[in-house]
Amino acid sequence: MIETGKKIIDININFSKLIDLELTPNQYVLAYFIASKDKNSIIDTFFLNEDSTKLNHDLYRLYQKGYLENEISIEEVISLNELKVKNIFGDEKIVIQEKIEISDFDKFIDDWYELWPKGIYTGNPKQPIRSNKLECKTKLTKFLKLHKYPHQLLIDATKSYIERYKNAGWLYISTASYFIMKTDLGTKTVKYLLATECDNYLNKEDKSDDKFSRDV
């Protein structure tokens, strides 16, 4: 198994062959992708998830061992379309199965974004309350650098906010994007409605705990 960033590659390789070739599993898989002309896998697995210096080192290692037909230097950046590798695989077939591991943050983004219903509009002119997902992810990333709320609290507070406005016929509900943060064009101050909702939700929980204690 090779793990590179979010991508895990399960491969079936004859390790005695790796020893003979004097290659690491990563270098062998890189050579396989080049031989297969699988440019997308090279980009997804190595360029997006690996340090570029390490990638250059792996390419240069293939060149040093005589497995790469291109002449390159350790610092050189070469077009993927120009890469050619000699047949070091013989008749061997390696089985590659890929799966994407979703990070906790990406899962949180998915869960949070799915709270916002489709087909609901607000404001004048009307705009969907379910804002662009990438815009929401960018804003939530900035938000969490300033406000250290747990992900579950953000989910619960947002769910409470949406439910409250749903019961009121969606009147004056914010869009998902503005709910996270919105810059006042006049004062240039940034308002964090999500932070306010989190604090209100925590206060509501505290009051519920106090009432329970008194009742007991």
C-alpha positions in Angstrom: 0.0 0.0 0.0 1.3 3.4 -1.0 -0.3 6.5 0.7 0.1 9.8 -1.1 -1.9 12.7 0.4 -5.6 11.8 0.2 -5.0 9.0 -2.3 -4.2 5.4 -1.3 -3.0 3.0 -3.9 -3.3 -0.7 -3.2 -0.8 -2.5 -5.4 0.4 -6.0 -5.9 4.1 -5.9 -6.6 6.8 -8.5 -6.6 9.1 -6.9 -4.0 12.1 -9.1 -5.0 11.8 -7.3 -8.4 11.9 -3.9 -6.6 15.1 -5.0 -5.0 16.6 -6.1 -8.3 15.5 -2.8 -9.9 16.7 -0.8 -6.9 13.5 1.2 -6.8 11.1 2.3 -4.1 7.4 1.3 -4.5 6.6 5.0 -5.3 9.3 5.1 -8.0 8.0 1.8 -9.5 4.4 3.0 -9.6 5.5 6.3 -11.1 7.3 4.4 -13.8 4.1 2.3 -14.3 2.0 5.4 -14.8 4.5 6.8 -17.3 4.6 3.6 -19.3 0.8 3.4 -19.3 0.7 7.1 -20.4 -1.7 7.6 -17.5 -1.0 11.4 -17.2 -4.1 11.9 -14.9 -2.8 9.5 -12.3 0.6 11.1 -12.3 -1.0 14.5 -11.7 -3.5 13.2 -9.0 -1.1 11.0 -7.2 2.3 12.7 -7.4 1.9 16.4 -8.5 -1.1 17.1 -6.3 -0.2 15.1 -3.2 3.6 15.0 -3.1 6.3 17.5 -2.6 7.6 18.5 -6.1 11.2 18.1 -4.9 10.5 14.5 -4.0 8.8 13.9 -7.4 11.8 15.3 -9.2 14.1 13.1 -7.1 12.0 10.0 -8.1 12.1 11.0 -11.8 15.9 11.5 -11.6 16.3 8.2 -9.9 14.5 6.5 -12.8 16.9 8.4 -15.2 20.0 7.4 -13.2 19.1 3.7 -13.3 18.5 3.9 -17.0 14.8 3.3 -16.8 13.8 6.7 -18.1 14.5 7.4 -21.8 14.5 11.2 -21.3 17.7 13.0 -20.3 16.9 15.1 -17.3 18.6 16.8 -14.4 17.5 16.9 -10.7 16.2 20.5 -11.1 14.6 20.1 -14.5 10.9 20.3 -15.0 9.8 18.2 -17.9 6.4 18.0 -19.7 4.4 14.9 -18.7 3.7 14.3 -22.4 7.4 13.9 -23.1 8.1 11.3 -20.4 9.0 7.8 -21.7 10.1 4.8 -19.6 11.7 1.6 -20.7 9.8 -1.7 -20.2 10.9 -2.8 -16.7 7.7 -4.7 -16.1 8.0 -7.6 -18.6 4.8 -9.6 -18.6 4.0 -8.7 -15.0 0.7 -7.0 -14.5 0.3 -4.9 -11.4 -3.1 -4.4 -10.0 -3.8 -0.8 -8.9 -6.9 0.0 -6.9 -7.4 3.6 -5.8 -9.7 5.1 -3.2 -9.9 8.6 -2.0 -9.8 9.2 1.7 -12.0 12.1 2.7 -10.4 14.2 5.4 -12.4 15.1 8.6 -12.6 18.7 7.3 -13.9 17.7 3.9 -16.5 15.5 5.5 -17.5 18.3 7.8 -17.8 20.6 4.7 -20.0 18.1 3.0 -22.2 17.5 6.1 -22.5 21.3 6.8 -23.3 22.1 3.1 -26.0 19.5 2.9 -27.9 21.2 5.7 -28.8 24.0 3.2 -31.9 23.0 1.2 -32.1 23.5 -2.6 -34.8 25.6 -4.2 -35.1 28.2 -1.4 -34.4 31.8 -2.3 -33.9 35.0 -0.3 -33.1 38.7 -0.7 -33.8 41.2 -3.4 -32.9 40.3 -6.0 -33.6 36.7 -5.1 -30.7 34.3 -4.7 -30.5 30.7 -3.5 -29.7 30.2 0.2 -27.6 27.2 -0.9 -24.5 29.2 -2.0 -21.6 28.0 -4.1 -19.9 25.1 -2.2 -16.4 26.2 -3.0 -17.1 29.7 -1.8 -18.5 28.2 1.5 -15.5 26.0 1.9 -13.1 28.9 1.4 -15.1 31.1 3.9 -15.3 28.2 6.5 -11.6 27.7 6.3 -11.0 31.4 7.1 -13.7 31.3 9.7 -12.1 28.4 11.6 -8.8 30.2 11.7 -10.5 32.9 13.8 -13.1 31.0 15.7 -12.1 27.7 17.3 -15.5 26.1 17.4 -15.8 22.3 17.2 -17.2 21.0 13.9 -20.2 19.4 15.6 -21.2 22.7 17.2 -21.1 24.4 13.8 -23.4 21.7 12.4 -25.8 21.9 15.4 -26.0 25.7 15.4 -26.5 25.9 11.6 -29.2 23.2 11.8 -30.9 25.1 14.5 -30.7 28.4 12.5 -32.1 26.8 9.3 -34.9 25.1 11.2 -35.9 28.3 12.9 -36.2 30.1 9.6 -38.0 27.2 8.0 -40.7 27.4 10.6 -41.0 31.2 9.8 -41.5 30.6 6.1 -37.8 31.3 5.2 -38.4 35.0 5.6 -35.1 37.0 5.8 -33.0 33.9 6.1 -29.3 34.5 5.1 -27.5 32.7 2.3 -25.1 30.0 3.4 -22.1 32.2 2.3 -23.3 35.3 4.1 -24.2 33.2 7.1 -20.5 32.3 7.5 -19.2 35.8 7.1 -20.3 39.0 5.4 -18.4 42.3 4.9 -20.5 45.5 5.4 -19.8 47.6 2.3 -20.3 50.8 4.3 -18.2 50.2 7.4 -16.0 47.4 5.9 -16.5 45.4 9.1 -17.0 41.7 8.9 -20.0 40.1 10.5 -19.9 36.5 11.6 -23.5 35.3 11.9 -22.4 31.7 12.3 -20.3 32.7 15.3 -23.3 34.4 16.9 -25.5 31.4 16.3 -22.8 29.1 17.9 -22.7 31.3 21.0 -26.5 31.5 21.2 -26.7 27.7 20.8 -24.1 27.2 23.6 -26.1 29.6 25.9 -29.3 27.7 25.1 -27.6 24.5 26.0 -26.3 26.0 29.3 -29.7 27.2 30.2 -31.2 23.8 29.5 -28.6 22.2 31.8 -29.4 24.7 34.6 -33.1 24.0 34.3 -32.4 20.3 34.5 -30.3 20.7 37.6 -33.0 22.8 39.3 -35.7 20.2 38.4 -33.6 17.4 39.8 
